[in-house]
Every structure is written in structure tokens, then in C-alpha cells.
Amino acid sequence: MFPEKQLLVAVTVACVLLAGCAGIGPLETDDDPSVDHDAVVETAAETESYTVTVDRTLQSPTVVENTSLSGTIDRTGQSAHIESTTEVDVGGGPQTSDLELYVREDYQYTATGDDWERTPLEDDVEAWSEIDRLETAADSLEDDEYVPLRTETVDGTETTMFEVEVPEDRWDDLAGVTQDGHTVTSVEQLVYYVYVDTDTDTLYGTDLRMEVTQGDGSAFVTIETLFGGYDDDLDVSLPDAAEDAETTSANETAAPVDGT
């Protein structure tokens, strides 16, 4: 049984995360905006560069984890610069870890303190897809039902916030849940919001909120991803220290490609 304080935290978090925009009804206008999935995917595919920020939270009775990530992505040259900070609290106070990495010319450069390591990307397509979140996010917008909720300004652009009515048989795929381990993981509740400029069919963000159970435990997770800086002149040049990094085997480094 959860301690009273932890149970209160879990219940409160569940209300906040899963209520989402409860109390805010559908956007009522003379011409309700709609999402053209194919057009959004096409716009994403034609994008040459962009910036991305990700805020991920995990709340459970025993663990609180927060990750903030920012990235600059040059899709034409398959280059990227990503920085992230993760704070984990398992009851003894928060522990913070930072990650900085670059991707250039089939190599990943990772900072460890003041030192840099260069690691070859073993599977270029898979590794790059973990970094290039835009097309993956656009692909997640299948021909679902979209309920317009309100307007939101993202990266200086007015977008429409939609609630996506995702069928339950797609929850695991959207949440990235697999059943490779011995303990069954299940998505119990899920809400999904997206921010789209319907005038240009441009995706500016996603907001995923869910309750996930594994064994006897459960956690509430939110992942908000915002895109911007579309086709700006973005710089992903390697620092001098990274240029001189020694090459290590891909199996010798445990740093995740995307920092989350």
C-alpha cells in the first residue's frame, strides 16, 4: 500500500495529466479548422531544418523524473546538436545529469565532462529516426478524429490545439511500449494533443499524457514536444574539442542518441 503522501501525489498527478483540457469544450467557430494528415506529413518531409524542445515528466509513488531537451536538426546534412538535462528523485533528493551530443557524418559525438567521445552510428536509418522527431511526429497523425480546442501561439505562429481521438489499439505504438521484457507493460489511459497551423499544414507540437502500468506499479507520463525555427539558417558546427575526439565502439558507450 502506498504511503498516504505518495498516494495523494499519485492521485493529484493523475487528475492533472489525464484531465488535460477538461472544462474547455471544442472550439466553436463558423469554420472549424481541420487536420489534413497527408498534407502535414508532406510539409514535414519537405522541411530542411528545425529546432525541437522536449519536456518529459514521469511521476510514480516511488520515482519522480523530469527531462528537458533542446535540439537543432539539419535534415539535409543529417546533422544535429542536442542538449538535455534529467533530474531523478527516488526519495533521497533529486540527482541531475546532463548530456550534450552532436551527430555529423554518421558519427555521434558525446560530451563526458570536458572530454568528448566519437561513436559510429551502427544503423544510420534507425539512429537518425530517433533524432529526427518531426517526421515521426507527423506520421503519428493518422486519419483519426481531431477535435479543435483552442488557439495557441507556438514559435510565434498561431496554431490550433486539437485533441486527437486515438483508438486504443494504437495506444502502445504511440506510447512506444513494447512487450520484449518478462513483465507486461500496459497503457491504461492516454490523451494526445497536437498543435497545427492549418493554413500551412505545419505541425508545431504534440502533447502526450498517459498512465502506464508494469507489474504492480504504475506511473503517469507526459511528453510535450514543440517544433520551430523551420528552415532557418541553423548552425550545428562541431566544437573544436569534439573534432579531436577519440573514436570508440558503439558498444562501449551507453549514452542514448536522443537524451531521453
Residue pairs with C-beta under 8 A, 6 or more apart in sequence:
2 10
2 61
3 61
6 61
6 62
7 61
9 59
9 61
10 59
10 60
10 61
10 218
10 220
13 59
13 220
14 211
14 220
17 59
17 209
17 210
17 211
17 220
17 221
17 222
18 189
18 191
18 209
18 211
18 220
20 163
20 191
20 193
20 209
21 149
21 150
21 161
21 163
21 193
24 149
24 150
25 149
26 32
26 147
26 148
26 149
27 33
27 148
27 149
27 150
27 151
27 160
32 148
33 148
33 160
33 196
33 198
34 146
34 148
34 198
35 141
35 146
35 162
35 194
35 196
35 198
36 198
36 201
37 141
37 142
37 143
39 201
40 138
40 141
40 196
40 201
40 202
40 203
41 135
41 138
41 139
41 141
42 201
43 138
43 200
43 201
43 202
43 203
44 134
44 135
44 137
44 138
44 203
45 135
45 138
47 75
47 134
47 230
47 231
48 74
48 75
48 76
48 231
49 72
49 73
49 74
49 75
49 76
49 229
49 230
49 231
49 232
49 234
50 73
50 75
50 134
50 227
50 228
50 229
50 230
50 231
50 232
50 234
51 70
51 71
51 72
51 73
51 227
51 228
51 229
51 232
51 234
52 69
52 70
52 71
52 73
52 133
52 134
52 225
52 226
52 227
52 228
53 68
53 69
53 70
53 71
53 225
53 226
54 67
54 68
54 69
54 70
54 71
54 84
54 133
54 223
54 224
54 225
54 226
54 260
55 66
55 67
55 68
55 69
55 222
55 223
55 224
56 65
56 66
56 67
56 68
56 69
56 221
56 222
56 223
56 224
56 260
57 65
57 66
57 67
57 221
57 222
58 64
58 65
58 66
58 219
58 220
58 221
59 219
59 220
59 221
60 217
60 218
60 219
60 220
61 217
62 90
62 91
62 217
63 88
63 89
63 90
63 219
64 88
64 89
64 94
65 86
65 87
65 88
65 89
66 86
66 87
67 84
67 85
67 86
67 87
67 259
67 260
68 84
68 85
69 82
69 83
69 84
69 258
69 259
69 260
70 82
70 83
70 84
71 80
71 81
71 82
71 83
71 131
72 80
72 81
72 82
72 229
72 234
72 235
72 236
73 79
73 80
73 131
73 132
73 133
73 134
73 234
73 236
74 80
74 234
74 236
75 132
75 134
77 104
77 236
78 103
78 104
78 105
78 106
78 124
78 128
79 102
79 103
79 104
79 105
79 236
80 102
80 103
80 131
80 132
80 236
81 100
81 101
81 102
81 236
82 99
82 100
82 101
82 102
82 103
82 131
82 258
82 259
83 98
83 99
83 100
83 259
84 98
84 99
84 100
84 258
84 259
84 260
85 96
85 97
85 98
85 99
86 96
86 97
86 98
86 99
86 259
86 260
87 94
87 95
87 96
88 94
88 95
88 97
89 95
99 110
99 111
99 255
99 256
99 259
100 110
100 111
101 108
101 109
101 110
101 111
101 255
101 257
101 259
102 108
102 109
102 236
102 238
102 242
103 109
103 121
103 127
103 128
103 131
103 257
104 236
104 238
106 120
106 121
106 124
107 118
107 119
107 120
107 121
107 247
108 118
108 119
108 120
108 121
108 127
108 255
108 257
109 116
109 117
109 118
109 119
109 238
109 242
109 245
110 116
110 117
110 119
110 253
110 255
111 242
114 241
115 241
115 245
116 239
116 241
116 242
116 244
116 245
117 245
117 246
117 248
117 253
118 242
118 245
118 246
118 247
118 248
119 247
119 248
119 249
119 250
119 252
119 253
120 247
120 250
121 127
121 128
121 250
121 257
122 250
127 257
129 135
129 136
130 257
130 258
131 257
131 258
133 225
133 227
133 258
134 203
134 227
137 203
137 206
137 225
137 227
138 203
140 174
140 206
141 164
141 194
141 203
142 170
144 164
144 165
144 166
144 167
145 164
145 165
146 162
146 163
146 164
146 165
146 194
147 162
147 163
147 165
148 160
148 161
148 162
149 160
149 161
149 162
149 163
149 193
150 160
150 161
151 158
151 159
151 160
151 161
152 158
152 159
152 160
152 161
152 195
153 159
154 195
154 204
154 205
154 226
154 227
154 228
155 204
155 226
155 227
155 228
155 229
156 228
157 197
157 202
157 204
158 197
159 195
159 196
159 197
159 204
159 205
160 195
160 196
160 197
160 198
161 193
161 194
161 195
162 193
162 194
162 195
162 196
163 191
163 192
163 193
164 192
164 193
164 194
166 174
166 190
166 192
171 177
171 187
171 190
171 210
172 178
172 187
174 190
174 192
174 208
175 187
175 190
175 208
175 210
175 212
175 221
177 185
177 186
177 187
177 212
178 185
179 185
183 214
183 215
184 214
184 215
185 212
185 213
185 214
186 212
186 213
186 214
187 210
187 211
187 212
188 210
188 211
188 212
188 213
188 218
189 210
189 211
190 208
190 209
190 210
190 211
191 208
191 209
191 210
192 206
192 207
192 208
192 209
193 206
193 207
193 208
194 203
194 205
194 206
194 207
195 203
195 204
195 205
195 206
195 207
195 226
196 202
196 203
196 204
197 204
202 230
203 227
204 226
204 227
204 228
205 224
205 225
205 226
205 227
206 223
206 224
206 225
207 222
207 223
207 224
207 225
208 221
208 222
208 223
208 224
209 220
209 221
209 222
210 220
210 221
210 222
211 218
211 219
211 220
211 221
212 218
212 219
212 220
212 221
213 219
